[in-house]
């Protein structure tokens, strides 16, 4: 038989175990680690939105400064004037080539937004030491590469205000509206169509749109 002391200890153990289980089940907690500080979160929050430049940091850079940074950090791979070295990509040229058999998708011919160029350089370049350039140097490189592509003049100063205003040559080809009814349809709030009144007007049957409608498989000949 259990004594009253043993019963009390057993009840206490059950209460503690229940408390531990409840604590472990709380959403968002794993029992280890610590909450990230605002400074730590800011260190990872570096993405920049292309169309309006949201997320661009303070700073600025000139074309002349960009030429110096480019010579030190970029020319070995991308060529003295952005023409590319070996298998490294070109940064300049290719305008009007995107429909050719061998298109050249460069900054000048393909990229739709100037802030995206800043974002990519900041996160990924130089290849051997990404995310090591200062914001000012990234702005300067962006200005220089845009100037190499004859998109901005030599006196252009890149910053968080000027970059979103740059009109890239291929920008309009990225302005596409999805025409499908399920993406264009607006929610009905009043006077809505009764589902019972919807009729199927056409199907794919008999229109030879799939292999199933082209004939039985046993009549197909493989050579």
N, C-alpha and C positions, 0 to 999 in steps of 0.2 A: 504493500500500500504506500501511496505517496503522502508525505507529510504536508502540512499547510505551507511550509517554507518551500518545499519542492514545487508545489502547485503555483505558488507566487512567482518563483523563478521561471517556470515554464511559460506563464502568461506574459511575463516581462520580455522573454525571448521572442515570443510570437509578435508582440507589439513592435519590438525593435526591427524584426525581420520585415514586417508589413511596411514599416516606415521606410526601410531601405529599398524595398521593391517599388513603393510609390515614388520615392525620389529618383530612382533609376528610370522610371517610366515617364518622367516629365519631358515634354517635347523640347528638343533643342539642346539638351544637355547630355554629355557622354561621360562625365566624371573626370575629365582630364583637359589639359589645355587652359587657355585664358582668353578673355574677350579681347578682340583686336582694338587697338587704340585708333583714334581718328587719324593720327599721323601715319600709322601702318596702312590703313585703308587708302589714304591719299597716295601712298607710294605705288599702289596697284591701279588706282583710278586714273589712267593716263590716256584712255581712248579719246579720239577726236571725231566728231561727226562731220562727214564730208560736205553736205549741202550747205550748212550754215556755220560750220566751224565751231560748234558748241564743244567746249572742253579745251580749246586752245589756251595755253598759259600766257602770262605776261611775258614780254620780251619783244625783240625786233632784230632784224638782220638785213644788211644791204647786199646788193649784188657783188660789189667789190670784195666784201668780207667773205662772201660765199665762194668766190673764186679761190681765195687762199685756203679755205677749209677743204674745198673740193680737191685741190692739188695734193693736200696732205692725206686726206682720208678716203678719197673715192676714185681718183684717176687711175690707180693701178689696176682696178677691175673694170671700170666703166669707160676708160679712155680719156684722153686729154680734153676732148670736147664732147663727151657723152656718146661717142661712137661705139663704145663697147670694146673690150679686150677678150680675145679667145671666145669662150662660151658664155662669158658674162653678158648680161642684157644691155642693149642700147637704151639710152635715155632720151635721145634726140632723133628726130626724123620720122619717117614712116607716115607722114600726113597724107591721107587719101589712099592708103594701101590696105585698109582693113577688109576690103572686098576682093583683094587680089588673091592669087593662088598661094602666095607666101606673104601674108600680112606682117607688118612690123608694129606691134603694139607698144609704143613708147609713151613716155609722159605726154609728149606733144600730140600724138596721134590717137591715143586711146583713153587716157585717164579723164574722168568727168569732173573732178573737183580738186581744186588746189589744196584745201586743208587735208585731204587724204594723203597727198604727197608729204606734207609735214608729219602726219601721224605715222606713216610707214618709215620714214627716215628715223624718227624719234624712237620707235620701238625696235627696229630691226637692223639699223646701220650704225657704224660700219659692221660688216659681217662678222669679223673676228672679235668685236667688242661692242655688241649692241647696247643701246640705251646708255651710252657713256658721253654723248655730246650734250652740251648745254642747250637750253631752249633758244638762246640767241644764235648759236651756231647752226641749229636746225633751221631756224628762220632764214639765216643767211644762205644755207645750202638750197633751201626751197626757192628763194629769190633767184639764185644763180641758175638753177636748172630750168626754171620758168623762162629766164632771160635767154638761155641757150636755145630754147625752143621758140624764140621770138613771140612769146606770149605776154611778157611785161617788158617795159623799157629798162635801160641800164640804171636809171635813177630810182627804180622801184625799191621801196622798203617794205619788207614782209612783216606783218604783225597780226594780232588776233582780229583787227578790224579790216585790214586790207585784203588778206587772203580769201575770205569768203566772197569778196566782190570780183575776184578774177574770173573771167569767162573762159573756160577751157574749150578748145576747138571741138571736142567730141561730146560736150555736155548734153546737147539736145538729143543725142541718140540714146541717152539713158533715161529720158523722160518718157516712160511708157506706162499706159494705163491698161490694166487687165480687163479685157472686154467680157469675160465670162459672166453669165447672169448671177451665179452664186457669189461673186465678189462685187458686182455692181448693184445688186438689188438693195433697195432701201427698206427698212422695217416698216410694215404697215401698221398704222395706229387707228385708222377708221376707214369704213367703207371697203374692207378687205375682201378679196376674192374667196368665195366659199370653195374649199378643197373639192367638194362634190361636183363643182362645175368645171374642174380641170380635166381636159381630155387629151389623150396622147394622139398627136397629129401625125407623127412619123417615127419610124424605128429604123435600125440598121439592117433589119432582115431583108434579104434579097438584093442587097446593094453591093455585094462582093467586097465588103470592107475588111473581112478577116479571112484567113486560110480556110476556116470551116465552111464558108459559102462558095469556095472555088471548086468544090468537087470532092468526092470520097478519096480518102488517103490511098486506097488500093489502086487507084487509077493514076497516081503520080509516078513518074518515071525518074529514077536517079541515075545519072550518067557519070 
